[in-house]
Amino acid sequence: MADLFENPVGLDGFEFIEFSAPEKGQLEKVFETIGFTKVAEHRSKDVHLWRQGGINLIANYEPKSPAWYFSREHGPSACGMAFRVKDAKKAYDYLLERGAEPVHIEAGPMELKLPAIRGIGGAIIYLVDRYGDDLSIYDIDFKYLDGVERHPEGAGFEVIDHLTHNVYSGRMAYWADYYEKLFNFKEIRFFDIKGEYTGLTSKALTAPDGKIRIPLNEEGENGKGQIEEFLREFNGEGIQHIAFSCSDLYACWDRLKERGVPFMTAPPDTYYEMLDERLPGHGEPVEELKARGILMDGTTDESPRLLLQIFSETQVGPVFFEFIQRKGDDGFGEGNFKALFESMERDQIRRGALKVEENA
């Protein structure tokens, strides 16, 4: 995939997401349920590699490590992420020149020393340049478990599509500037969602490679909504949810359901009754979507360009997961917010909970 615009850091997708927790057992069951398999253990540290398709998750319990300290402040959480780059040293030097805060990561004998900088809420962004046909960081620093497939299919998810940050009110501009100045991210979406009582503002950024997408969420004026709740429970700004992409969300949902993944409450029936009106000629089986609670967004102005998505309940502290399938649409499902509010109003009218004048 060619770069969308100038790529000074040489970004090339997500390499891994790092998690930690105060106690073992708080991450493993979650990873297994959403389709991941533990495939390797670090050669000298209490760090484990979990994998599904091309997605790598790191569980880091190493005492006195940055992840260890992070989990003691924030609880079970996503404490870092790695960006794949073409040249890690060159990228690191460039970022330091641009004002990034360096983070020292202790490396043992014969282990790779990953350059890293400070990110959202004190989390770490690692820079990794060993991938593809080269020896990867996992081949060097980890030992694969005997009898375990190195690239398990799991529930069928293939790549990390995006991850979302929740930030304090007034801080969205700061974090947008962080990604823009350091990595040359660009804003691709902005939307202001208002409910009856709460709302949120979201700014979606994409990296020059088009593979790393990071929406930023900020609480609305009321200050009592879902963003504020996350910030209180998480004890700061941080990664709110991580989205995994697949090529058949219907089949993946069935596997997740069989594994026991708890999903967020499905929308009312009126949401699905409105799909043909909102996206005429979409071509998707509405009853199949409805049976699974899968949301659909996109456009059908010319030919259908769709996004299918569904969310888990919170799984790791206040962090949850999104499961998506892109059928030509590069958005984040923002059209679903308005559609959900409209469908709920129609449901209220149908039940008599909302009275409207016939000629209104």
LOMAR-920135 format. One record per residue (C-alpha): residue in one letter; z negated, y, x negated. Coordinates in pm, 1 decimal. Example, Ala and Ser with C-alpha at 12.3 -4.5 7.8 and 13.67 -1.06 7.14 Angstrom:
<recs>
type,pz,py,px
a,-780.0,-450.0,-1230.0
s,-714.0,-106.0,-1367.0
</recs>
This chain:
<recs>
type,pz,py,px
m,0.0,0.0,0.0
a,108.6,333.2,-148.9
d,-145.2,614.3,-174.1
l,-139.8,860.1,115.0
f,-203.9,1157.5,-113.7
e,-332.4,1236.7,-463.4
n,-580.2,970.9,-578.6
p,-760.6,1110.9,-886.4
v,-1027.7,837.2,-893.0
g,-778.9,551.0,-843.5
l,-950.2,419.6,-528.0
d,-828.8,84.1,-394.7
g,-1053.4,-27.4,-107.7
f,-1408.9,-152.1,-66.7
e,-1527.0,-411.8,-319.5
f,-1861.8,-494.6,-156.9
i,-2145.2,-363.5,58.6
e,-2496.4,-404.0,-84.5
f,-2799.4,-481.9,132.1
s,-3168.3,-515.5,60.4
a,-3489.5,-582.4,249.9
p,-3862.3,-581.4,168.9
e,-3877.3,-957.4,231.1
k,-3631.2,-1244.1,205.0
g,-3515.6,-1390.4,532.0
q,-3441.2,-1055.7,696.1
l,-3075.1,-1055.6,588.7
e,-2971.2,-1418.0,556.1
k,-2981.9,-1517.2,922.7
v,-2780.6,-1208.0,1015.5
f,-2513.0,-1278.9,754.4
e,-2481.6,-1640.0,867.0
t,-2459.0,-1544.8,1233.4
i,-2168.6,-1303.6,1179.2
g,-1978.5,-1564.3,979.2
f,-2073.2,-1518.3,613.3
t,-2154.1,-1795.6,366.3
k,-2368.5,-1766.3,55.6
v,-2121.4,-1858.2,-219.9
a,-2287.5,-1749.4,-546.4
e,-2608.4,-1636.4,-715.5
h,-2646.8,-1384.6,-994.8
r,-2698.5,-1540.1,-1337.2
s,-3016.5,-1344.6,-1419.7
k,-3119.8,-1140.6,-1113.4
d,-3244.3,-1215.8,-763.5
v,-2907.3,-1116.0,-619.1
h,-2682.2,-1325.4,-395.0
l,-2315.5,-1306.6,-297.4
w,-2212.9,-1371.2,63.4
r,-1847.2,-1388.9,158.4
q,-1607.3,-1415.1,452.5
g,-1232.8,-1378.4,400.4
g,-1188.7,-1086.0,162.9
i,-1528.0,-931.1,247.3
n,-1814.7,-940.6,-3.1
l,-2176.1,-867.6,89.5
i,-2449.3,-847.0,-173.4
a,-2813.9,-927.3,-93.4
n,-3023.0,-765.4,-366.4
y,-3392.3,-853.2,-397.1
e,-3427.9,-782.8,-769.8
p,-3776.0,-629.8,-830.0
k,-3780.1,-266.8,-947.6
s,-3405.4,-231.2,-896.9
p,-3262.8,71.2,-707.9
a,-3198.8,-159.0,-409.6
w,-3560.0,-282.9,-419.1
y,-3695.4,74.1,-412.6
f,-3447.6,170.2,-140.1
s,-3565.7,-107.7,92.1
r,-3926.3,-0.4,52.9
e,-3838.2,343.2,181.8
h,-3583.0,245.9,447.6
g,-3663.5,-115.8,535.2
p,-3388.2,-377.0,580.4
s,-3070.0,-177.6,530.2
a,-2731.7,-129.0,368.1
c,-2838.6,32.1,40.9
g,-2508.4,73.1,-141.5
m,-2136.1,11.2,-155.1
a,-1875.3,-48.1,-421.3
f,-1536.2,119.4,-439.3
r,-1260.5,-74.0,-612.1
v,-1087.3,149.8,-867.3
k,-804.7,112.3,-1117.9
d,-1011.5,221.5,-1420.1
a,-1389.6,236.2,-1376.2
k,-1468.4,432.7,-1694.1
k,-1199.5,689.7,-1625.4
a,-1314.5,722.4,-1264.1
y,-1680.3,755.0,-1365.9
d,-1608.6,1026.5,-1624.4
y,-1401.5,1218.5,-1369.7
l,-1676.5,1199.7,-1106.7
l,-1943.2,1320.8,-1350.2
e,-1722.2,1615.7,-1441.7
r,-1700.2,1696.3,-1069.7
g,-2079.2,1702.1,-1039.2
a,-2167.1,1348.2,-926.8
e,-2520.1,1226.6,-1001.4
p,-2516.2,926.3,-1237.9
v,-2727.3,619.1,-1163.1
h,-2840.3,382.2,-1437.0
i,-2803.4,14.9,-1343.4
e,-2978.5,-231.1,-1575.2
a,-2746.5,-502.3,-1708.5
g,-2858.2,-821.1,-1881.8
p,-2699.2,-989.9,-2185.1
m,-2331.0,-1081.4,-2134.2
e,-2331.7,-901.9,-1796.0
l,-2109.6,-622.2,-1677.9
k,-2257.9,-273.7,-1665.4
l,-2119.0,-119.8,-1347.8
p,-2090.0,260.1,-1352.2
a,-2250.1,409.5,-1043.2
i,-2328.6,741.8,-876.9
r,-2573.9,856.0,-610.0
g,-2446.0,854.6,-252.9
i,-2560.1,905.5,106.4
g,-2938.1,918.2,148.1
g,-2995.0,797.9,-208.9
a,-2774.1,490.1,-171.1
i,-2550.9,394.3,-461.6
i,-2173.5,394.8,-497.2
y,-2059.8,145.1,-761.3
l,-1718.8,161.0,-931.6
v,-1549.9,-174.9,-991.1
d,-1219.6,-228.3,-1173.0
r,-1212.0,-605.8,-1218.5
y,-1027.3,-769.9,-929.9
g,-699.7,-934.0,-837.2
d,-566.1,-1160.2,-1111.3
d,-831.2,-1048.8,-1361.8
l,-1173.4,-1203.3,-1398.3
s,-1379.1,-1046.2,-1121.5
i,-1736.3,-922.7,-1145.6
y,-1837.6,-1234.9,-956.5
d,-1680.4,-1466.8,-1215.3
i,-1877.8,-1296.1,-1491.7
d,-2213.8,-1199.6,-1341.2
f,-2251.2,-1475.7,-1080.8
k,-2258.5,-1853.6,-1071.1
y,-2075.3,-2009.4,-776.8
l,-2269.8,-2269.2,-581.9
d,-2155.3,-2629.8,-608.7
g,-1973.4,-2768.9,-309.2
v,-1933.2,-2429.8,-139.4
e,-1589.0,-2291.0,-65.2
r,-1536.8,-1969.2,-258.6
h,-1342.8,-1793.0,17.1
p,-1469.5,-1925.7,350.6
e,-1287.8,-1819.1,665.5
g,-1613.4,-1771.4,854.8
a,-1560.6,-1612.6,1194.5
g,-1216.0,-1488.4,1090.4
f,-1282.3,-1137.8,959.7
e,-1072.7,-1035.5,662.1
v,-1154.2,-686.1,531.0
i,-1404.9,-401.9,557.6
d,-1226.2,-148.8,774.9
h,-1473.9,138.0,762.5
l,-1840.2,224.4,753.7
t,-2011.3,513.0,928.8
h,-2281.1,751.3,805.9
n,-2541.1,918.6,1026.0
v,-2650.9,1256.0,887.6
y,-2904.9,1522.7,978.0
s,-2792.4,1810.7,1198.3
g,-2621.8,2072.2,984.8
r,-2547.6,1823.4,704.3
m,-2203.3,1701.2,810.6
a,-2029.1,1974.2,608.9
y,-2230.2,1879.8,299.5
w,-2130.6,1513.4,309.9
a,-1770.9,1589.0,401.4
d,-1756.5,1818.4,97.6
y,-1913.0,1540.7,-114.7
y,-1630.8,1297.5,-39.6
e,-1361.0,1562.6,-47.4
k,-1461.3,1719.3,-381.1
l,-1540.8,1396.3,-564.2
f,-1284.2,1150.0,-426.4
n,-1027.2,1371.9,-250.6
f,-1097.6,1225.4,93.7
k,-925.3,1404.3,383.7
e,-1039.2,1459.2,740.6
i,-827.2,1256.9,984.4
r,-1028.5,1281.1,1307.2
f,-1281.9,1516.6,1461.3
f,-1436.8,1473.5,1801.5
d,-1727.0,1615.5,1996.8
i,-1867.4,1371.5,2252.4
k,-2097.2,1499.7,2526.0
g,-2287.5,1287.4,2772.6
e,-2506.5,1412.9,3052.5
y,-2812.4,1432.4,2832.0
t,-2703.9,1383.6,2470.5
g,-2399.6,1407.0,2250.6
l,-2272.6,1372.0,1899.3
t,-2016.5,1524.0,1666.7
s,-1811.1,1298.7,1442.6
k,-1580.2,1374.8,1152.8
a,-1375.4,1082.3,1021.2
l,-1262.4,1087.3,658.3
t,-1014.9,865.4,478.1
a,-964.9,805.2,107.5
p,-630.2,861.6,-67.0
d,-564.4,485.9,-73.0
g,-594.1,467.7,307.4
k,-826.6,166.2,277.6
i,-1165.5,339.9,266.1
r,-1258.2,519.0,587.7
i,-1594.0,690.3,643.5
p,-1678.8,866.6,971.2
l,-1977.1,1104.9,962.0
n,-2194.7,1134.6,1274.5
e,-2422.6,1428.2,1351.0
e,-2656.0,1470.3,1649.2
g,-2554.1,1703.9,1932.3
e,-2740.5,2015.2,2042.4
n,-3005.2,1830.6,2243.5
g,-3132.9,1645.9,1937.8
k,-3269.4,1344.1,2123.7
g,-2978.0,1100.5,2111.3
q,-2876.9,791.2,1919.7
i,-2822.0,969.6,1586.1
e,-3169.1,1119.8,1587.1
e,-3316.7,780.9,1677.5
f,-3140.5,620.9,1380.0
l,-3259.8,891.9,1140.7
r,-3620.2,840.8,1252.8
e,-3610.4,463.1,1230.1
f,-3415.6,456.0,905.0
n,-3629.4,732.3,753.9
g,-3330.0,935.6,645.6
e,-2954.0,963.3,633.0
g,-2755.7,649.7,567.0
i,-2506.5,383.3,666.2
q,-2525.4,331.1,1042.8
h,-2266.1,58.3,1095.6
i,-2000.5,-140.4,914.1
a,-1671.1,-242.6,1072.0
f,-1497.2,-572.1,990.3
s,-1130.3,-618.1,1076.4
c,-946.5,-931.0,1188.1
s,-605.4,-1039.6,1320.4
d,-731.1,-1201.1,1645.7
l,-1040.3,-1041.2,1795.9
y,-1040.1,-1269.9,2101.5
a,-1079.0,-1580.2,1882.6
c,-1325.0,-1407.8,1650.0
w,-1538.7,-1296.8,1944.6
d,-1551.6,-1655.9,2068.4
r,-1675.0,-1771.9,1727.0
l,-1932.9,-1493.1,1707.8
k,-2057.8,-1572.8,2056.7
e,-2092.1,-1939.0,1966.9
r,-2292.1,-1838.4,1659.2
g,-2526.7,-1629.5,1873.0
v,-2429.4,-1273.9,1780.5
p,-2591.7,-1029.9,2027.6
f,-2341.1,-771.2,2148.9
m,-2408.3,-427.1,2289.6
t,-2404.3,-402.9,2667.6
a,-2054.0,-444.8,2809.4
p,-1898.7,-151.9,2998.2
p,-1886.1,-157.3,3378.4
d,-1599.3,-327.3,3561.5
t,-1443.2,10.1,3633.5
y,-1368.7,52.1,3261.7
y,-1125.4,-240.1,3279.3
e,-985.9,-130.5,3614.1
m,-885.1,195.0,3445.6
l,-709.7,40.6,3143.4
d,-366.5,18.2,3306.0
e,-400.2,379.9,3415.0
r,-519.7,499.5,3074.7
l,-285.3,283.9,2862.7
p,11.4,189.3,3085.2
g,216.4,-99.7,2950.1
h,-46.0,-197.7,2691.7
g,37.4,-569.9,2725.8
e,-316.4,-700.8,2668.6
p,-481.8,-958.2,2901.8
v,-732.6,-738.7,3083.6
e,-935.4,-1029.7,3221.0
e,-974.0,-1169.0,2868.0
l,-1092.9,-830.1,2744.4
k,-1332.8,-798.0,3035.9
a,-1475.8,-1148.8,2990.4
r,-1572.8,-1055.4,2634.5
g,-1663.6,-688.9,2683.0
i,-1398.0,-585.0,2429.7
l,-1298.2,-217.3,2435.9
m,-940.4,-97.8,2388.8
d,-807.3,235.8,2266.6
g,-479.9,371.7,2135.9
t,-156.1,500.4,2283.7
t,141.4,358.2,2470.0
d,355.7,672.6,2477.0
e,642.3,501.5,2294.9
s,543.3,149.9,2196.6
p,183.4,21.4,2220.8
r,-36.6,110.5,1924.4
l,-377.6,-31.5,2003.6
l,-727.7,-77.4,1867.8
l,-954.0,-351.7,2003.1
q,-1324.5,-318.4,1923.0
i,-1670.4,-444.4,2009.1
f,-2015.4,-374.9,1865.2
s,-2317.2,-589.3,1788.5
e,-2668.6,-481.9,1867.3
t,-2868.5,-350.0,1572.0
q,-2901.0,-634.3,1322.1
v,-3039.5,-507.1,989.6
g,-3306.7,-252.6,1074.4
p,-3114.3,11.6,1274.3
v,-2780.6,-94.7,1119.9
f,-2525.3,-272.3,1340.0
f,-2173.4,-414.1,1299.6
e,-1840.2,-336.2,1458.8
f,-1566.1,-596.8,1498.0
i,-1211.3,-469.2,1536.6
q,-844.9,-558.6,1546.6
r,-584.1,-296.2,1472.2
k,-248.4,-329.2,1643.0
g,-84.5,-24.7,1491.5
d,-357.5,225.9,1581.0
d,-545.4,392.3,1293.3
g,-817.2,563.6,1499.2
f,-1180.3,477.8,1558.7
g,-1180.7,420.3,1933.7
e,-1270.7,776.2,2016.4
g,-1069.1,753.0,2337.1
n,-1317.1,496.4,2463.9
f,-1598.3,748.9,2479.7
k,-1427.8,961.6,2744.2
a,-1302.0,654.3,2927.8
l,-1651.7,506.8,2938.6
f,-1799.0,822.8,3085.1
e,-1522.0,839.9,3347.3
s,-1559.5,473.6,3438.0
m,-1934.5,512.5,3479.4
e,-1879.9,805.7,3714.0
r,-1636.6,599.5,3922.8
d,-1889.2,317.9,3935.4
q,-2153.9,565.5,4056.6
i,-1917.9,689.4,4329.7
r,-1842.5,332.6,4438.2
r,-2212.2,249.6,4466.3
g,-2288.8,575.9,4643.0
a,-2504.5,702.2,4359.5
l,-2274.6,1001.0,4307.7
k,-2161.3,1200.4,4611.6
v,-1835.2,1393.6,4591.6
e,-1651.5,1599.9,4848.3
e,-1327.9,1435.8,4968.0
n,-1128.6,1753.8,4914.7
a,-1294.1,1838.9,4584.3
</recs>
